[in-house]
Structure formats: structure tokens, C-alpha cells
Amino acid sequence: MARGKKSEKKTAKNGANLGFEQTLWQAADKLRGNMDASDYKHVVLGLIFLKYISDAFEERHAALKSEPHADPEDRDEYSAENVFWVPKAARWPKLQASAKQPGIGKLLDEAMLALEKDNPGLKGVLPKDYARESLDKHRLGELIDLIGTIGLGDKESRSKDISSVASMNTFSASLPPPKAKKAASSTPRNPSSNSSSK
């Protein structure tokens, strides 16, 4: 028994187990029953990416505030450090403060659009369907609060990047594949029925 505890500590110390895998499963649980399991990853991973770049931005923003002649709202200060510029509308603390509002889906979509506008390399990559009717906004707010507990983009968390990518890939791969949906026209049409009407 003591041996097992020793190996747990070793795993936690070397970064192989980041500790947020359980939080990812809790995030999926928040959405269960609200959407197909194969759709979880689109909602969750979009939010995780937003949290990641917002954490990196906030860390750089705080550092710039402490520098005497730096401007924390100058985009060049971020690109010089390979940090995405995050417009005010897309910053995690602002979004998390609005997580319990019924319009949170719209705010998230607007945040993703603002990110794409200010970072052309992200154009067409980010999900922008958080305002859809089928996504329960109360659960979405809970999900934002849950992801808000994970440190992702700060320097310490970025040092574990290889493990975090592996963890997210493992999480994503362990979700069920998309279900085949029956279309109304899934039954092949009889070609002879078209020729008889000629």
C-alpha cells in the first residue's frame, strides 16, 4: 500500500498526471444528457483553448503592468513573447464573471469572433456555436466555472504542455465516436420509379 502512494507522488512530481483529467471528465458529465457524447469535445476543448490563451495573456499582462514603461494594452508586447492578443471581450475573467447569465452563449460566440478578428491565424478555427438553443446555458455556465479552476496557460502549466496535450488527446479519443444519424432520405430511391414518370 505504501508503495502505491510513493508511485502516485512520483507521477504527480514528473508531470505525467496533471490532475485536471478528472476535471475534464466532470466537464463531460456537465453536458451529459444535453448533447451527444461525440459533441462534448467541441464545446469543452473550445473553452479549454480559450482558457489556455487567456491564462497566458493574463500572466503577460500582469508582468507588463509591473514594468515602468510598458503598455499592457499594446498588442506588440504580446506578439514579441509569442502570446496571443486577447481582446477585452474574450478575457476569461470577464467571461467567467458572466457565466451564470442567460446570454453567456452569445458572449462566448462574440469572444471567439473577437479572437479571430484580432488573431488572423485563428480565423475559421474556433467554435462559435455556444449560443445555440440546444446547449443548456446553465450547464454551460457551470462548465465555465469548472474549467476556470484549471491552470492552463501560465508559465508553470505551460511547462507541462506535452503531458497536457497527451491528456486532452486521451480524453478526446476516449469519447464515443459520432452516432450515425438516420436521414429522411437514407433509403435508396428506386431508379426505375423515376423512369416510369417519363
Phi, psi and omega in degrees: 000314179297327180296320178298320179295322180298316181292327176298316180297319181297317179299315181295324183289324184272000174085000181294326177247105187284339179093352179257004176300318179297323178294323177298319178293323176296323178298315178298321178298325179299328184264346182302136181087347181259340181200167176299142180303328181291345179268347181309311189299329181292320179288309186293312184292329174297318178291322179295319178298315179300317179295320181300307183289330178291320177299315180297319179297312182298322178295315178293320179301314180296320179296319180293326178298329182274349178274132187301319185247016181270151177248109183294351178254014177268116184301326181298331179296334182271315181296330177297336180252013182057042178244132177298140171285128179245111179297158184306322182293343184250006182284134186307313181303322178294315180293318181294326178295336180258008187302329184269002180279145180296338180268017184298325179299315178296319178299320178294317178299317178295323178297316179295320178296318178296321177298315180296321181296317183273350179225083186306334178295344180264356185304126177079003184261326188276144177290141180222048180228033179285341181274358183301147184300325185288350180264113182298117185289330176296314178294323177298318177298318177296321179296317178299315178298321180294312179294331177298343179276352182263128172278124185236309190259359178287166187304315181298316181291323179295334178293346179256016187310314183301317179291323182292322177296316179298319179296317180291324177295319178297315178300311182297317182290334182278351176284151181296150177291161179302142178282143175287123181263135180281122177270156181296330182257029182286341178281125181299139179276147180280115182299332181290336180291330178287325183285336181286341181275359181283000000 
